[in-house]
Structure formats: C-alpha cells, structure tokens
Amino acid sequence: MKAFVYHGPKNMSLDQVSDPKILKPTDAIVRVTTSTICGTDKHIRNGGMPEVEPGRIIGHEFCGEVIETGTSVTKFKKGDKVAVSCVTHCMSCYYCKRGLYSHCVNGSWLFGYKIDGCQADLVRVPYADNGLYLIPDGLTDEDVLFVGDILSTGYFAAENGGIQPGDTVAVFGSGPVGMCAMATARRWGPSRVVAVDIDQSRIDFALKQKWADYGLNPNEVDVTQALKDFTNGRGADVTIEANGFEATFKAAIDAVRPGGTVSLVGVFEKPQVLEMNKLWIRNITLKMGLVPANHIPRLIDLIKEGKLNMKPLITHTIPLSQVADGYDIFEQRRDNAIKVVLKADA
C-alpha cells in the first residue's frame, strides 16, 4: 500500500509499504477514505517531536471503512463507515478508568506517533470497539472528519477553561484548533468569544463564520488592554492558547483576569518560562494536556443536529498521492490554506 513515511527531520516520502495486519483480537483494519494534515504532523516533519522513530507512517485524523475485524471486536463489522479517535485506549487501565484516555498504558497514544498512522491506504486501529465511531446516515466524511482530533481538542480546551455563562473567552491562535475552540466554547454560553492572531485573514475568517464575536490583532492593538476594556478593567475570564508559541503563551497568561483560567492545548517544541514571582498572587488556574477524545459521540450528535459545522475549515482537498505538496500548502499557508484534506486515490 501507499503510505507517507517519516525518515527523519525534513525527510518524509510517499512509499510502498506492507499492508497492516490484525495483531490482536481487539484490532480492526480500516481503509482510509479521508484524512488530514495536522499541526502535530508538521511538528513531526520538522523534527520537533524526536520521540517519533524513522519508518513511522504519519497522520492521526481520519475517516474510513472497516475491512477486517479481530475476533474480540463486537461493535463494528466489515463495511461500516467510521470516524476514528486520534488516541487509542483500552478503557480498563488505571488512566482509562480515570478518564485520562490519552495516557492509556495499553494503548499507543497517538496515531502517527508511536504507532503507524493514517496518511496511508490502510491503518490498523487498536482497541477498535473504543476508538471507532459510526458515521450516521446522511453525513459525509467531511462532516465528521475533525471529531477525531481538532474538534475534540478545541472542545477539550474550552471544557478545561471552565467557561461560565456571560464569560469573556479569548482564544490565542486562529488556526484550525483555535477556531474549533471558538466554535465549541459557545456551548457554555459566554457573552463574547475573541479571536487573537497576527494573521488578519484568519481573524476575518473566524468572524465570518461567527465562531468569534471580535478579533484582536497584536500588531495593531494592545490585546491585554483591549480585553480589559471589554470587561470593566478585569481581563478575560478564560484564555485559550492554541498555537504552542512563546508569544501566545505569554499573552494568554497576561490577558487573563485574577482568578481566571488559562487553557493550554498548543503543541510546544521548546520549554516555556512561568514567572512565578508575578503569577502566584493572581490566583489563576493553568490547565493543559493532550485531548482525551472522549466527547466524540456528543460532537457527532451536535453535527447531526446542525448545531456545529466545521467544514468551512477545509480549504484544500487533494489525493493522497499529492500528500508531499499538501504539507507545503499547509505549512506555507498557500492560497490562505487552513486545513488540507487528503482523499483516497481512485
């Protein structure tokens, strides 16, 4: 089969590799029909995640069709159309029982990280009964494509923020994850959602889709002061950092009010400094982590009921055979690229 393989920093190629096989009774083999290129994939490509070993097939956000199941898989059968969680989990270990599915000791964390991923014709899905989700009749791959990662991550970021009705929520980073955080933050009834980014076109896009109510460009305004102006001098009740950059990390902390919450979901390649001599007195809460992807059924229901639609994020759709060009489009933001989708070759 074809697969996009990591051979080391800046060295990835579309190769012919062996088809995956059932290794455990809980496995399923899924024919990938639609996948994406994500920010984490970019970090891997650039050597920012050295844990990824050469020879790894990349990719973790996808939909497909079940073509084979292990003997212990009971919820799915050949021919089922499914969306797939980006993390694998057993549901029975110490961490799974506590809802920390992304730290499952029996799973393998993230597709394309410690196990082979989905930028390929076929993928092995461990613990298939826990990680596959039927695509409802009437919905397409594109409707539910993001539930496995970025939409779940955005929801997780908003959930970690502890948003209360009437809050001001500022999202630092208007990339795909940031926009998913904006869209899902509305489920908690904030009075305003504010998009913060130096790319004005992305702010404008978030405003056009009504995922954000206001946009602030740090190149044009003092973001911290603007958020205080919104809130009678207090600052944002919740800030969400969705970039993984030093500038947005610092800004999200500076902009939150005393007693507020900073929710971090950006992937950081470098250590960050916490100025505890200044922070301890502000009583802020910092929350962070890898998405547990436990809200996929809820997100699919919201999509089915027409209450959530993230398809506008898809700006480019190309065949898997052009995946290398897709990475360049994604990283260079060519033609205002936001999300690049890969379709199975005919």
C-alpha positions in Angstrom: 0.0 0.0 0.0 1.0 3.7 -0.3 1.9 5.5 2.9 3.6 8.8 3.9 6.6 7.8 6.0 8.8 9.8 8.3 12.5 9.0 7.7 13.9 11.8 9.9 13.6 15.7 10.2 12.6 17.2 6.8 12.8 13.8 5.3 9.3 12.2 4.5 8.2 10.4 1.4 5.3 8.5 -0.1 6.4 4.9 -0.1 5.1 1.4 -0.9 4.9 -0.5 2.4 3.3 -3.7 3.6 -0.4 -3.7 4.4 -1.2 -3.7 8.1 -2.4 -6.9 9.7 -4.6 -7.8 12.7 -2.1 -8.2 15.6 -4.6 -8.6 18.5 -8.2 -9.7 18.7 -9.3 -6.1 19.6 -7.8 -4.7 16.3 -9.6 -3.6 13.2 -8.2 -2.7 9.8 -9.7 0.4 8.2 -9.4 1.5 4.6 -8.7 5.2 4.9 -11.1 7.2 2.7 -10.4 10.7 4.0 -7.6 12.1 6.2 -5.9 15.4 7.0 -2.6 17.1 7.7 -2.5 18.5 11.2 -0.2 20.8 13.1 1.3 17.9 15.0 2.2 16.3 11.7 4.1 19.5 10.9 5.9 19.3 14.2 6.9 15.7 13.4 8.1 16.6 9.9 10.3 19.4 11.2 11.9 17.2 13.9 10.1 18.9 16.8 8.9 15.5 18.2 12.1 13.4 18.4 10.2 10.5 20.0 8.9 9.6 16.6 11.1 7.0 15.1 12.2 6.8 11.4 9.9 4.5 9.5 6.7 5.7 11.1 3.7 6.3 8.9 2.3 9.7 9.8 -1.2 11.0 10.3 -3.9 10.7 13.0 -7.1 12.4 11.9 -9.3 10.3 9.5 -12.4 8.5 8.5 -12.7 5.2 6.7 -14.3 1.9 6.0 -13.8 -1.2 8.2 -12.5 -4.0 6.1 -11.5 -6.5 8.7 -12.0 -7.0 12.5 -10.3 -9.1 15.2 -12.3 -11.8 16.9 -13.0 -9.6 20.0 -14.4 -6.7 18.1 -18.2 -6.7 18.7 -19.4 -3.2 17.8 -18.2 -3.0 14.2 -18.3 -5.1 11.1 -16.8 -5.1 7.6 -18.3 -2.3 5.5 -19.0 0.1 8.4 -18.2 3.8 7.7 -16.4 5.2 10.7 -14.7 8.3 12.2 -11.7 7.4 14.3 -10.3 8.8 17.6 -6.7 10.0 17.3 -5.8 8.3 20.5 -6.1 4.6 21.3 -7.3 3.4 24.6 -8.2 0.2 26.4 -10.9 1.6 28.8 -9.7 -0.8 31.6 -6.3 0.5 32.8 -5.6 2.9 35.7 -5.7 6.0 33.5 -8.6 5.0 31.3 -10.7 4.4 34.5 -9.9 8.0 35.5 -10.8 9.4 32.1 -7.2 10.1 31.1 -7.6 8.1 27.9 -4.6 9.7 26.2 -2.4 8.1 28.8 -3.7 4.6 28.4 -0.9 2.2 29.4 -2.1 -0.4 27.0 -2.9 1.9 24.1 -0.3 3.6 21.9 -1.1 7.3 22.5 -1.4 8.9 19.1 -1.6 7.5 15.5 1.5 8.5 13.6 3.5 8.9 16.9 4.1 5.6 18.5 2.0 3.5 16.0 1.5 3.8 12.3 -0.9 6.5 11.2 -3.5 7.3 8.6 -1.8 9.1 5.7 -1.9 5.7 4.0 -4.3 3.4 2.2 -4.9 1.3 5.3 -4.4 1.6 9.0 -4.6 -0.8 12.0 -6.8 0.5 14.7 -6.1 -1.0 18.2 -9.0 -1.3 20.6 -11.4 -0.8 17.8 -14.5 -1.0 19.9 -13.3 2.0 21.9 -11.9 4.2 19.1 -14.2 3.8 16.1 -17.5 5.7 15.7 -20.2 5.0 13.1 -20.8 7.9 10.7 -24.6 8.5 10.9 -26.6 8.1 7.7 -26.8 11.4 5.8 -23.4 12.6 7.0 -20.2 12.5 4.9 -16.6 12.0 5.9 -16.1 15.8 5.7 -19.0 16.4 8.1 -17.3 14.4 11.0 -13.7 14.4 9.9 -12.4 16.6 12.7 -14.1 14.9 15.6 -11.2 12.6 16.0 -8.7 15.3 16.8 -9.0 19.1 16.2 -12.7 19.4 17.1 -12.2 17.2 20.2 -9.1 19.2 21.1 -11.0 22.5 20.7 -13.8 21.2 22.9 -11.3 19.9 25.4 -9.6 23.4 25.5 -13.0 25.1 26.1 -14.0 22.5 28.7 -10.7 22.9 30.6 -11.4 26.6 30.7 -14.4 26.1 33.0 -16.4 28.7 31.0 -19.4 30.2 32.7 -22.4 31.9 31.1 -21.5 35.5 30.4 -17.7 35.0 30.4 -15.3 36.6 28.1 -13.2 34.0 26.3 -10.1 34.9 24.3 -8.5 32.3 22.0 -4.9 33.0 21.1 -4.2 31.4 17.8 -6.8 31.3 15.0 -5.6 28.1 13.3 -7.8 25.1 13.0 -7.6 24.1 16.7 -8.2 27.7 17.8 -11.2 28.0 15.6 -12.6 24.7 16.9 -12.1 26.1 20.4 -14.0 29.2 19.5 -16.9 27.3 18.0 -17.3 24.9 20.9 -16.8 27.5 23.6 -20.2 28.8 22.7 -21.7 25.6 24.2 -21.1 27.1 27.6 -22.8 30.5 26.9 -20.0 33.1 27.0 -21.0 36.7 26.4 -18.2 37.1 23.8 -15.5 35.0 22.1 -12.5 36.9 21.0 -10.1 35.7 18.3 -6.5 36.8 18.7 -3.9 36.4 15.9 -1.3 38.3 13.9 -2.9 36.9 10.7 -5.8 39.2 10.0 -7.2 36.9 7.3 -7.7 34.2 9.9 -9.4 36.6 12.3 -11.6 37.7 9.5 -12.4 34.1 8.6 -13.4 33.3 12.2 -15.6 36.3 12.4 -17.2 35.5 9.0 -18.1 32.0 10.3 -19.5 33.5 13.5 -17.1 31.4 15.6 -15.8 34.6 17.1 -17.5 37.8 18.0 -14.5 40.1 18.0 -11.0 39.9 16.6 -7.8 41.4 18.0 -4.5 41.6 16.1 -1.5 42.1 18.4 0.2 44.0 15.6 -2.5 46.6 15.7 -3.7 46.8 19.3 -2.6 46.1 22.9 -4.5 42.8 23.4 -4.4 42.8 27.2 -5.7 46.3 27.4 -8.4 45.6 24.8 -9.6 42.7 26.8 -9.7 44.8 29.9 -11.7 47.4 28.0 -14.2 44.6 27.2 -14.5 43.6 30.9 -14.5 46.8 33.1 -10.8 46.5 33.6 -10.6 42.9 34.7 -9.3 40.9 31.7 -10.6 37.8 30.0 -12.3 35.2 32.3 -10.8 32.4 30.2 -7.9 32.4 27.8 -7.1 29.5 25.4 -3.6 29.1 23.9 -3.9 27.1 20.7 -0.6 27.8 19.0 2.3 26.5 21.0 4.4 29.6 20.6 6.2 31.7 23.3 4.4 34.9 22.3 0.9 33.4 22.6 1.9 31.5 25.8 2.9 34.8 27.5 0.0 36.7 26.0 -2.6 34.2 27.2 -1.3 34.4 30.7 -1.0 38.2 30.7 -4.5 38.7 29.4 -6.5 36.5 31.9 -8.1 38.2 34.9 -7.2 37.4 38.5 -8.9 34.1 39.4 -9.3 33.3 35.7 -8.2 30.2 33.8 -5.6 29.7 31.1 -6.2 26.6 29.0 -3.2 25.4 27.0 -3.6 23.0 24.1 -0.9 24.2 21.7 2.0 21.8 20.9 5.2 23.4 22.3 8.5 22.4 20.8 10.5 24.4 23.3 10.4 25.0 27.1 8.5 28.0 28.4 9.1 30.2 31.4 6.5 30.8 34.1 7.2 34.0 36.0 6.0 32.6 39.4 7.2 35.8 41.2 4.5 37.6 39.4 1.9 34.8 38.9 1.4 33.4 42.4 -0.5 36.4 43.6 -3.0 36.4 40.8 -4.8 33.2 41.7 -5.0 32.0 38.1 -5.5 28.4 37.1 -3.4 26.8 34.4 -4.8 23.7 32.7 -3.2 21.7 29.9 -3.0 18.3 28.2 -3.5 16.0 25.3 -7.0 15.6 24.2 -8.8 12.5 25.7 -11.2 12.4 22.7 -14.0 11.2 24.9 -16.6 13.6 23.6 -16.7 12.3 20.0 -20.3 10.9 20.3 -21.5 14.3 21.6 -19.8 16.2 18.8 -21.2 13.9 16.2 -24.7 14.5 17.6 -24.2 18.2 17.5 -23.1 18.0 13.9 -26.0 15.7 13.0 -28.5 18.2 14.6 -26.9 21.1 12.6 -25.6 22.8 15.7 -21.9 22.5 14.7 -20.3 22.7 11.3 -16.6 22.9 10.9 -16.5 22.0 7.2 -15.6 25.6 6.3 -12.1 24.9 7.7 -11.5 22.7 4.6 -9.7 24.9 2.1 -7.8 22.3 0.1 -8.7 18.8 -0.9 -6.1 16.7 -2.7 -5.4 13.0 -3.4 -3.1 11.0 -1.1 -0.7 10.7 -4.0 0.0 14.5 -3.6 0.5 14.5 0.2 4.0 15.9 0.0 2.7 19.0 -1.8 -0.1 19.1 0.8 2.4 19.6 3.5 3.9 22.6 1.7 0.5 24.1 1.1 -0.3 23.6 4.8 3.0 25.0 6.2 3.2 27.9 3.8 -0.5 28.7 4.1 -0.6 28.8 0.4 -3.8 30.3 -1.0 -4.9 31.1 2.5 -4.8 27.4 3.4 -6.4 26.4 6.8 -7.0 22.7 6.6 -5.7 20.3 3.9 -7.7 17.2 3.4 -6.4 14.0 1.7 -8.7 11.7 -0.2 -8.0 8.1 -1.1 -6.7 7.7 -4.6 -9.3 6.4 -7.0 
